[in-house]
C-alpha cells in the first residue's frame, strides 16, 4: 500500500507564541504552519524549544525522529492558515513543484480526460482547449523533458506558476476535482 503521510514539509509561518485563541498551557510553545511536499497537506506542528524556523525552511515531519518538530498537531484547512502563511503559499508551492519537476512533467506526458467532455489539463488555470491540444500533439511527437521544453514546444506560460495556482484552488476548496492534493 502506498504511504499517505508527509515525510518533509516547508514552513509557511512561524508563530513563536503559538496560535492566537488556543487555550493557555495547551501544548505551549512555538507553532509552525507547514505544507507537505508529497501531497500538499497543510499541517500545524509544535517546534522544539529554543528553535526558530522561517518561511521556506524544509523540515522533516515523518514518523521517525524529527530534528525541528516535537509534535504534529494535525491537519489544518486553508481557511485556518494565518495571513502570513497564505501570503507565502504560492511561492512555497512553486518551490515544491520545481523540486518535483520530473513528477509534474510525467503528469503532462500521461494525464488523460477526467470526463468525456473535460480533460484534466483544462483544470489547470491558464490551460484551455487550445493549449491542451498543443500539449497533447507535442507529447505524441515525443515526451516533454522538463518545464522549459514544455513551455517552448506547447507555447504555454510558466508551468510551475500555473500548477501552483491549481494547487491553491484545490487547497482552498474551489474545485471539486483533485489532481495534486488529498481531500481534507
mmCIF file of the C-alpha atoms, coordinates in Angstrom:
data_MODEL
# 
_entry.id   MODEL 
# 
loop_
_atom_site.group_PDB 
_atom_site.id 
_atom_site.type_symbol 
_atom_site.label_atom_id 
_atom_site.label_alt_id 
_atom_site.label_comp_id 
_atom_site.label_asym_id 
_atom_site.label_entity_id 
_atom_site.label_seq_id 
_atom_site.pdbx_PDB_ins_code 
_atom_site.Cartn_x 
_atom_site.Cartn_y 
_atom_site.Cartn_z 
_atom_site.occupancy 
_atom_site.B_iso_or_equiv 
_atom_site.pdbx_formal_charge 
_atom_site.auth_seq_id 
_atom_site.auth_comp_id 
_atom_site.auth_asym_id 
_atom_site.auth_atom_id 
_atom_site.pdbx_PDB_model_num 
ATOM 1   C CA . UNK A 1 1   ? 0.000   0.000  0.000   1.00 0.00 ? 1   UNK A CA 1 
ATOM 2   C CA . UNK A 1 2   ? 1.176   3.491  -0.888  1.00 0.00 ? 2   UNK A CA 1 
ATOM 3   C CA . UNK A 1 3   ? 2.151   5.695  2.054   1.00 0.00 ? 3   UNK A CA 1 
ATOM 4   C CA . UNK A 1 4   ? -0.250  8.562  2.580   1.00 0.00 ? 4   UNK A CA 1 
ATOM 5   C CA . UNK A 1 5   ? 1.622   10.763 5.039   1.00 0.00 ? 5   UNK A CA 1 
ATOM 6   C CA . UNK A 1 6   ? 4.129   13.537 4.530   1.00 0.00 ? 6   UNK A CA 1 
ATOM 7   C CA . UNK A 1 7   ? 7.858   12.987 5.060   1.00 0.00 ? 7   UNK A CA 1 
ATOM 8   C CA . UNK A 1 8   ? 9.002   16.576 4.569   1.00 0.00 ? 8   UNK A CA 1 
ATOM 9   C CA . UNK A 1 9   ? 7.278   19.931 4.630   1.00 0.00 ? 9   UNK A CA 1 
ATOM 10  C CA . UNK A 1 10  ? 8.031   23.591 4.070   1.00 0.00 ? 10  UNK A CA 1 
ATOM 11  C CA . UNK A 1 11  ? 7.365   26.243 6.682   1.00 0.00 ? 11  UNK A CA 1 
ATOM 12  C CA . UNK A 1 12  ? 4.679   28.771 5.743   1.00 0.00 ? 12  UNK A CA 1 
ATOM 13  C CA . UNK A 1 13  ? 4.547   30.652 9.050   1.00 0.00 ? 13  UNK A CA 1 
ATOM 14  C CA . UNK A 1 14  ? 6.323   30.517 12.423  1.00 0.00 ? 14  UNK A CA 1 
ATOM 15  C CA . UNK A 1 15  ? 4.258   31.522 15.462  1.00 0.00 ? 15  UNK A CA 1 
ATOM 16  C CA . UNK A 1 16  ? 6.699   31.901 18.393  1.00 0.00 ? 16  UNK A CA 1 
ATOM 17  C CA . UNK A 1 17  ? 3.891   32.060 20.986  1.00 0.00 ? 17  UNK A CA 1 
ATOM 18  C CA . UNK A 1 18  ? 1.544   29.528 19.415  1.00 0.00 ? 18  UNK A CA 1 
ATOM 19  C CA . UNK A 1 19  ? -1.688  30.292 17.632  1.00 0.00 ? 19  UNK A CA 1 
ATOM 20  C CA . UNK A 1 20  ? -3.910  33.068 18.981  1.00 0.00 ? 20  UNK A CA 1 
ATOM 21  C CA . UNK A 1 21  ? -7.084  31.768 20.575  1.00 0.00 ? 21  UNK A CA 1 
ATOM 22  C CA . UNK A 1 22  ? -5.708  28.407 21.760  1.00 0.00 ? 22  UNK A CA 1 
ATOM 23  C CA . UNK A 1 23  ? -6.035  27.543 25.423  1.00 0.00 ? 23  UNK A CA 1 
ATOM 24  C CA . UNK A 1 24  ? -3.090  28.759 27.513  1.00 0.00 ? 24  UNK A CA 1 
ATOM 25  C CA . UNK A 1 25  ? -0.834  25.927 28.572  1.00 0.00 ? 25  UNK A CA 1 
ATOM 26  C CA . UNK A 1 26  ? -2.235  23.585 25.941  1.00 0.00 ? 26  UNK A CA 1 
ATOM 27  C CA . UNK A 1 27  ? 0.895   22.213 24.263  1.00 0.00 ? 27  UNK A CA 1 
ATOM 28  C CA . UNK A 1 28  ? 2.502   25.596 24.780  1.00 0.00 ? 28  UNK A CA 1 
ATOM 29  C CA . UNK A 1 29  ? 5.369   26.617 22.586  1.00 0.00 ? 29  UNK A CA 1 
ATOM 30  C CA . UNK A 1 30  ? 6.138   27.820 19.111  1.00 0.00 ? 30  UNK A CA 1 
ATOM 31  C CA . UNK A 1 31  ? 3.897   26.538 16.331  1.00 0.00 ? 31  UNK A CA 1 
ATOM 32  C CA . UNK A 1 32  ? 4.561   26.315 12.622  1.00 0.00 ? 32  UNK A CA 1 
ATOM 33  C CA . UNK A 1 33  ? 2.140   26.051 9.764   1.00 0.00 ? 33  UNK A CA 1 
ATOM 34  C CA . UNK A 1 34  ? 3.680   23.920 7.030   1.00 0.00 ? 34  UNK A CA 1 
ATOM 35  C CA . UNK A 1 35  ? 2.785   22.399 3.675   1.00 0.00 ? 35  UNK A CA 1 
ATOM 36  C CA . UNK A 1 36  ? 3.894   18.870 2.849   1.00 0.00 ? 36  UNK A CA 1 
ATOM 37  C CA . UNK A 1 37  ? 5.922   18.289 -0.281  1.00 0.00 ? 37  UNK A CA 1 
ATOM 38  C CA . UNK A 1 38  ? 4.319   14.949 -1.176  1.00 0.00 ? 38  UNK A CA 1 
ATOM 39  C CA . UNK A 1 39  ? 0.577   15.652 -1.075  1.00 0.00 ? 39  UNK A CA 1 
ATOM 40  C CA . UNK A 1 40  ? 0.498   19.405 -0.340  1.00 0.00 ? 40  UNK A CA 1 
ATOM 41  C CA . UNK A 1 41  ? -1.015  18.623 3.079   1.00 0.00 ? 41  UNK A CA 1 
ATOM 42  C CA . UNK A 1 42  ? -1.452  21.676 5.320   1.00 0.00 ? 42  UNK A CA 1 
ATOM 43  C CA . UNK A 1 43  ? -0.289  20.903 8.871   1.00 0.00 ? 43  UNK A CA 1 
ATOM 44  C CA . UNK A 1 44  ? 0.357   22.591 12.180  1.00 0.00 ? 44  UNK A CA 1 
ATOM 45  C CA . UNK A 1 45  ? 3.180   21.395 14.395  1.00 0.00 ? 45  UNK A CA 1 
ATOM 46  C CA . UNK A 1 46  ? 4.916   22.252 17.662  1.00 0.00 ? 46  UNK A CA 1 
ATOM 47  C CA . UNK A 1 47  ? 8.520   23.380 17.215  1.00 0.00 ? 47  UNK A CA 1 
ATOM 48  C CA . UNK A 1 48  ? 11.277  22.139 19.531  1.00 0.00 ? 48  UNK A CA 1 
ATOM 49  C CA . UNK A 1 49  ? 12.116  24.569 22.305  1.00 0.00 ? 49  UNK A CA 1 
ATOM 50  C CA . UNK A 1 50  ? 14.537  27.421 21.555  1.00 0.00 ? 50  UNK A CA 1 
ATOM 51  C CA . UNK A 1 51  ? 14.313  26.802 17.819  1.00 0.00 ? 51  UNK A CA 1 
ATOM 52  C CA . UNK A 1 52  ? 13.260  29.459 15.331  1.00 0.00 ? 52  UNK A CA 1 
ATOM 53  C CA . UNK A 1 53  ? 12.113  28.500 11.845  1.00 0.00 ? 53  UNK A CA 1 
ATOM 54  C CA . UNK A 1 54  ? 11.405  30.815 8.955   1.00 0.00 ? 54  UNK A CA 1 
ATOM 55  C CA . UNK A 1 55  ? 9.194   30.581 5.872   1.00 0.00 ? 55  UNK A CA 1 
ATOM 56  C CA . UNK A 1 56  ? 10.594  28.276 3.151   1.00 0.00 ? 56  UNK A CA 1 
ATOM 57  C CA . UNK A 1 57  ? 12.613  26.194 5.665   1.00 0.00 ? 57  UNK A CA 1 
ATOM 58  C CA . UNK A 1 58  ? 12.311  22.484 4.841   1.00 0.00 ? 58  UNK A CA 1 
ATOM 59  C CA . UNK A 1 59  ? 11.584  20.314 7.889   1.00 0.00 ? 59  UNK A CA 1 
ATOM 60  C CA . UNK A 1 60  ? 11.178  16.582 8.439   1.00 0.00 ? 60  UNK A CA 1 
ATOM 61  C CA . UNK A 1 61  ? 7.645   15.722 9.625   1.00 0.00 ? 61  UNK A CA 1 
ATOM 62  C CA . UNK A 1 62  ? 7.715   11.956 9.035   1.00 0.00 ? 62  UNK A CA 1 
ATOM 63  C CA . UNK A 1 63  ? 7.263   9.155  11.545  1.00 0.00 ? 63  UNK A CA 1 
ATOM 64  C CA . UNK A 1 64  ? 10.939  8.792  12.591  1.00 0.00 ? 64  UNK A CA 1 
ATOM 65  C CA . UNK A 1 65  ? 12.978  11.026 14.929  1.00 0.00 ? 65  UNK A CA 1 
ATOM 66  C CA . UNK A 1 66  ? 12.409  14.663 13.995  1.00 0.00 ? 66  UNK A CA 1 
ATOM 67  C CA . UNK A 1 67  ? 15.097  17.350 14.345  1.00 0.00 ? 67  UNK A CA 1 
ATOM 68  C CA . UNK A 1 68  ? 12.958  20.501 14.464  1.00 0.00 ? 68  UNK A CA 1 
ATOM 69  C CA . UNK A 1 69  ? 9.411   19.321 15.203  1.00 0.00 ? 69  UNK A CA 1 
ATOM 70  C CA . UNK A 1 70  ? 8.246   17.893 18.545  1.00 0.00 ? 70  UNK A CA 1 
ATOM 71  C CA . UNK A 1 71  ? 4.668   17.065 17.706  1.00 0.00 ? 71  UNK A CA 1 
ATOM 72  C CA . UNK A 1 72  ? 2.322   17.253 14.721  1.00 0.00 ? 72  UNK A CA 1 
ATOM 73  C CA . UNK A 1 73  ? -0.874  18.902 15.970  1.00 0.00 ? 73  UNK A CA 1 
ATOM 74  C CA . UNK A 1 74  ? -2.739  17.858 12.843  1.00 0.00 ? 74  UNK A CA 1 
ATOM 75  C CA . UNK A 1 75  ? -4.089  18.947 9.502   1.00 0.00 ? 75  UNK A CA 1 
ATOM 76  C CA . UNK A 1 76  ? -5.459  22.444 9.048   1.00 0.00 ? 76  UNK A CA 1 
ATOM 77  C CA . UNK A 1 77  ? -7.750  23.840 6.387   1.00 0.00 ? 77  UNK A CA 1 
ATOM 78  C CA . UNK A 1 78  ? -6.824  26.638 4.005   1.00 0.00 ? 78  UNK A CA 1 
ATOM 79  C CA . UNK A 1 79  ? -9.094  28.980 6.000   1.00 0.00 ? 79  UNK A CA 1 
ATOM 80  C CA . UNK A 1 80  ? -7.166  28.232 9.217   1.00 0.00 ? 80  UNK A CA 1 
ATOM 81  C CA . UNK A 1 81  ? -3.887  29.451 7.722   1.00 0.00 ? 81  UNK A CA 1 
ATOM 82  C CA . UNK A 1 82  ? -2.545  32.754 9.046   1.00 0.00 ? 82  UNK A CA 1 
ATOM 83  C CA . UNK A 1 83  ? -2.401  35.757 6.713   1.00 0.00 ? 83  UNK A CA 1 
ATOM 84  C CA . UNK A 1 84  ? 1.397   35.287 6.526   1.00 0.00 ? 84  UNK A CA 1 
ATOM 85  C CA . UNK A 1 85  ? 1.029   31.596 5.644   1.00 0.00 ? 85  UNK A CA 1 
ATOM 86  C CA . UNK A 1 86  ? -1.437  32.424 2.846   1.00 0.00 ? 86  UNK A CA 1 
ATOM 87  C CA . UNK A 1 87  ? 0.962   35.068 1.557   1.00 0.00 ? 87  UNK A CA 1 
ATOM 88  C CA . UNK A 1 88  ? 3.884   32.587 1.445   1.00 0.00 ? 88  UNK A CA 1 
ATOM 89  C CA . UNK A 1 89  ? 1.793   29.753 -0.017  1.00 0.00 ? 89  UNK A CA 1 
ATOM 90  C CA . UNK A 1 90  ? 2.172   30.476 -3.788  1.00 0.00 ? 90  UNK A CA 1 
ATOM 91  C CA . UNK A 1 91  ? 5.988   30.800 -3.582  1.00 0.00 ? 91  UNK A CA 1 
ATOM 92  C CA . UNK A 1 92  ? 6.409   27.721 -1.378  1.00 0.00 ? 92  UNK A CA 1 
ATOM 93  C CA . UNK A 1 93  ? 4.134   25.633 -3.637  1.00 0.00 ? 93  UNK A CA 1 
ATOM 94  C CA . UNK A 1 94  ? 6.114   26.774 -6.663  1.00 0.00 ? 94  UNK A CA 1 
ATOM 95  C CA . UNK A 1 95  ? 9.348   25.780 -4.883  1.00 0.00 ? 95  UNK A CA 1 
ATOM 96  C CA . UNK A 1 96  ? 7.894   22.282 -4.241  1.00 0.00 ? 96  UNK A CA 1 
ATOM 97  C CA . UNK A 1 97  ? 6.723   21.990 -7.853  1.00 0.00 ? 97  UNK A CA 1 
ATOM 98  C CA . UNK A 1 98  ? 10.161  22.947 -9.178  1.00 0.00 ? 98  UNK A CA 1 
ATOM 99  C CA . UNK A 1 99  ? 11.811  20.434 -6.817  1.00 0.00 ? 99  UNK A CA 1 
ATOM 100 C CA . UNK A 1 100 ? 9.423   17.741 -8.140  1.00 0.00 ? 100 UNK A CA 1 
ATOM 101 C CA . UNK A 1 101 ? 9.656   18.853 -11.788 1.00 0.00 ? 101 UNK A CA 1 
ATOM 102 C CA . UNK A 1 102 ? 10.127  15.301 -13.128 1.00 0.00 ? 102 UNK A CA 1 
ATOM 103 C CA . UNK A 1 103 ? 6.882   14.138 -11.417 1.00 0.00 ? 103 UNK A CA 1 
ATOM 104 C CA . UNK A 1 104 ? 4.904   17.076 -12.859 1.00 0.00 ? 104 UNK A CA 1 
ATOM 105 C CA . UNK A 1 105 ? 6.391   16.623 -16.345 1.00 0.00 ? 105 UNK A CA 1 
ATOM 106 C CA . UNK A 1 106 ? 5.259   12.997 -16.173 1.00 0.00 ? 106 UNK A CA 1 
ATOM 107 C CA . UNK A 1 107 ? 1.773   14.324 -15.335 1.00 0.00 ? 107 UNK A CA 1 
ATOM 108 C CA . UNK A 1 108 ? 1.763   16.427 -18.544 1.00 0.00 ? 108 UNK A CA 1 
ATOM 109 C CA . UNK A 1 109 ? 3.121   13.481 -20.543 1.00 0.00 ? 109 UNK A CA 1 
ATOM 110 C CA . UNK A 1 110 ? 0.491   10.983 -19.338 1.00 0.00 ? 110 UNK A CA 1 
ATOM 111 C CA . UNK A 1 111 ? -2.631  12.754 -17.994 1.00 0.00 ? 111 UNK A CA 1 
ATOM 112 C CA . UNK A 1 112 ? -5.981  11.803 -19.544 1.00 0.00 ? 112 UNK A CA 1 
ATOM 113 C CA . UNK A 1 113 ? -9.551  13.130 -19.643 1.00 0.00 ? 113 UNK A CA 1 
ATOM 114 C CA . UNK A 1 114 ? -11.494 13.435 -16.375 1.00 0.00 ? 114 UNK A CA 1 
ATOM 115 C CA . UNK A 1 115 ? -14.902 13.224 -18.068 1.00 0.00 ? 115 UNK A CA 1 
ATOM 116 C CA . UNK A 1 116 ? -15.883 12.694 -21.733 1.00 0.00 ? 116 UNK A CA 1 
ATOM 117 C CA . UNK A 1 117 ? -16.145 16.486 -22.092 1.00 0.00 ? 117 UNK A CA 1 
ATOM 118 C CA . UNK A 1 118 ? -13.211 17.645 -19.993 1.00 0.00 ? 118 UNK A CA 1 
ATOM 119 C CA . UNK A 1 119 ? -9.506  16.854 -19.981 1.00 0.00 ? 119 UNK A CA 1 
ATOM 120 C CA . UNK A 1 120 ? -7.581  17.039 -16.677 1.00 0.00 ? 120 UNK A CA 1 
ATOM 121 C CA . UNK A 1 121 ? -5.232  19.598 -18.243 1.00 0.00 ? 121 UNK A CA 1 
ATOM 122 C CA . UNK A 1 122 ? -8.142  22.022 -18.606 1.00 0.00 ? 122 UNK A CA 1 
ATOM 123 C CA . UNK A 1 123 ? -8.413  22.096 -14.797 1.00 0.00 ? 123 UNK A CA 1 
ATOM 124 C CA . UNK A 1 124 ? -5.077  23.924 -14.664 1.00 0.00 ? 124 UNK A CA 1 
ATOM 125 C CA . UNK A 1 125 ? -5.669  27.716 -14.718 1.00 0.00 ? 125 UNK A CA 1 
ATOM 126 C CA . UNK A 1 126 ? -4.449  29.197 -17.988 1.00 0.00 ? 126 UNK A CA 1 
ATOM 127 C CA . UNK A 1 127 ? -4.761  25.959 -19.972 1.00 0.00 ? 127 UNK A CA 1 
ATOM 128 C CA . UNK A 1 128 ? -7.849  25.890 -22.152 1.00 0.00 ? 128 UNK A CA 1 
ATOM 129 C CA . UNK A 1 129 ? -8.679  23.734 -25.180 1.00 0.00 ? 129 UNK A CA 1 
ATOM 130 C CA . UNK A 1 130 ? -6.095  25.476 -27.401 1.00 0.00 ? 130 UNK A CA 1 
ATOM 131 C CA . UNK A 1 131 ? -3.124  24.887 -25.061 1.00 0.00 ? 131 UNK A CA 1 
ATOM 132 C CA . UNK A 1 132 ? -4.426  21.419 -24.139 1.00 0.00 ? 132 UNK A CA 1 
ATOM 133 C CA . UNK A 1 133 ? -4.342  20.325 -27.811 1.00 0.00 ? 133 UNK A CA 1 
ATOM 134 C CA . UNK A 1 134 ? -0.879  21.863 -28.303 1.00 0.00 ? 134 UNK A CA 1 
ATOM 135 C CA . UNK A 1 135 ? 0.385   19.878 -25.299 1.00 0.00 ? 135 UNK A CA 1 
ATOM 136 C CA . UNK A 1 136 ? -1.284  16.628 -26.442 1.00 0.00 ? 136 UNK A CA 1 
ATOM 137 C CA . UNK A 1 137 ? 0.026   16.975 -30.015 1.00 0.00 ? 137 UNK A CA 1 
ATOM 138 C CA . UNK A 1 138 ? 3.550   17.794 -28.852 1.00 0.00 ? 138 UNK A CA 1 
ATOM 139 C CA . UNK A 1 139 ? 3.689   14.946 -26.299 1.00 0.00 ? 139 UNK A CA 1 
ATOM 140 C CA . UNK A 1 140 ? 2.618   12.484 -29.025 1.00 0.00 ? 140 UNK A CA 1 
ATOM 141 C CA . UNK A 1 141 ? 5.663   13.507 -31.079 1.00 0.00 ? 141 UNK A CA 1 
ATOM 142 C CA . UNK A 1 142 ? 7.938   12.974 -28.085 1.00 0.00 ? 142 UNK A CA 1 
ATOM 143 C CA . UNK A 1 143 ? 7.539   13.239 -24.301 1.00 0.00 ? 143 UNK A CA 1 
ATOM 144 C CA . UNK A 1 144 ? 8.427   16.515 -22.628 1.00 0.00 ? 144 UNK A CA 1 
ATOM 145 C CA . UNK A 1 145 ? 11.797  16.528 -20.840 1.00 0.00 ? 145 UNK A CA 1 
ATOM 146 C CA . UNK A 1 146 ? 11.282  19.451 -18.426 1.00 0.00 ? 146 UNK A CA 1 
ATOM 147 C CA . UNK A 1 147 ? 9.272   22.640 -17.864 1.00 0.00 ? 147 UNK A CA 1 
ATOM 148 C CA . UNK A 1 148 ? 11.381  24.644 -20.367 1.00 0.00 ? 148 UNK A CA 1 
ATOM 149 C CA . UNK A 1 149 ? 10.761  22.014 -23.035 1.00 0.00 ? 149 UNK A CA 1 
ATOM 150 C CA . UNK A 1 150 ? 7.015   22.028 -22.262 1.00 0.00 ? 150 UNK A CA 1 
ATOM 151 C CA . UNK A 1 151 ? 6.863   25.824 -22.289 1.00 0.00 ? 151 UNK A CA 1 
ATOM 152 C CA . UNK A 1 152 ? 8.728   26.174 -25.601 1.00 0.00 ? 152 UNK A CA 1 
ATOM 153 C CA . UNK A 1 153 ? 7.059   23.365 -27.544 1.00 0.00 ? 153 UNK A CA 1 
ATOM 154 C CA . UNK A 1 154 ? 3.487   23.923 -26.317 1.00 0.00 ? 154 UNK A CA 1 
ATOM 155 C CA . UNK A 1 155 ? 3.892   27.714 -26.165 1.00 0.00 ? 155 UNK A CA 1 
ATOM 156 C CA . UNK A 1 156 ? 2.279   27.949 -22.701 1.00 0.00 ? 156 UNK A CA 1 
ATOM 157 C CA . UNK A 1 157 ? 3.003   30.363 -19.799 1.00 0.00 ? 157 UNK A CA 1 
ATOM 158 C CA . UNK A 1 158 ? 5.304   29.271 -16.927 1.00 0.00 ? 158 UNK A CA 1 
ATOM 159 C CA . UNK A 1 159 ? 4.085   25.747 -15.977 1.00 0.00 ? 159 UNK A CA 1 
ATOM 160 C CA . UNK A 1 160 ? 5.202   25.999 -12.329 1.00 0.00 ? 160 UNK A CA 1 
ATOM 161 C CA . UNK A 1 161 ? 3.088   29.151 -11.817 1.00 0.00 ? 161 UNK A CA 1 
ATOM 162 C CA . UNK A 1 162 ? 0.030   27.557 -13.497 1.00 0.00 ? 162 UNK A CA 1 
ATOM 163 C CA . UNK A 1 163 ? 0.398   24.401 -11.373 1.00 0.00 ? 163 UNK A CA 1 
ATOM 164 C CA . UNK A 1 164 ? 0.829   26.490 -8.217  1.00 0.00 ? 164 UNK A CA 1 
ATOM 165 C CA . UNK A 1 165 ? -2.480  28.263 -8.938  1.00 0.00 ? 165 UNK A CA 1 
ATOM 166 C CA . UNK A 1 166 ? -4.151  24.867 -9.398  1.00 0.00 ? 166 UNK A CA 1 
ATOM 167 C CA . UNK A 1 167 ? -2.823  23.536 -6.070  1.00 0.00 ? 167 UNK A CA 1 
ATOM 168 C CA . UNK A 1 168 ? -4.114  26.659 -4.284  1.00 0.00 ? 168 UNK A CA 1 
ATOM 169 C CA . UNK A 1 169 ? -7.548  26.186 -5.921  1.00 0.00 ? 169 UNK A CA 1 
ATOM 170 C CA . UNK A 1 170 ? -7.641  22.626 -4.597  1.00 0.00 ? 170 UNK A CA 1 
ATOM 171 C CA . UNK A 1 171 ? -6.456  23.599 -1.095  1.00 0.00 ? 171 UNK A CA 1 
ATOM 172 C CA . UNK A 1 172 ? -8.975  26.430 -0.815  1.00 0.00 ? 172 UNK A CA 1 
ATOM 173 C CA . UNK A 1 173 ? -11.843 24.153 -1.881  1.00 0.00 ? 173 UNK A CA 1 
ATOM 174 C CA . UNK A 1 174 ? -12.595 25.998 -5.126  1.00 0.00 ? 174 UNK A CA 1 
ATOM 175 C CA . UNK A 1 175 ? -12.620 22.821 -7.219  1.00 0.00 ? 175 UNK A CA 1 
ATOM 176 C CA . UNK A 1 176 ? -14.444 19.508 -6.911  1.00 0.00 ? 176 UNK A CA 1 
ATOM 177 C CA . UNK A 1 177 ? -11.655 17.687 -8.765  1.00 0.00 ? 177 UNK A CA 1 
ATOM 178 C CA . UNK A 1 178 ? -8.305  16.976 -7.096  1.00 0.00 ? 178 UNK A CA 1 
ATOM 179 C CA . UNK A 1 179 ? -5.268  16.447 -9.298  1.00 0.00 ? 179 UNK A CA 1 
ATOM 180 C CA . UNK A 1 180 ? -2.475  17.090 -6.794  1.00 0.00 ? 180 UNK A CA 1 
ATOM 181 C CA . UNK A 1 181 ? -3.869  17.287 -3.240  1.00 0.00 ? 181 UNK A CA 1 
ATOM 182 C CA . UNK A 1 182 ? -5.585  14.892 -0.844  1.00 0.00 ? 182 UNK A CA 1 
ATOM 183 C CA . UNK A 1 183 ? -9.150  15.575 0.227   1.00 0.00 ? 183 UNK A CA 1 
ATOM 184 C CA . UNK A 1 184 ? -9.438  17.059 3.723   1.00 0.00 ? 184 UNK A CA 1 
# 
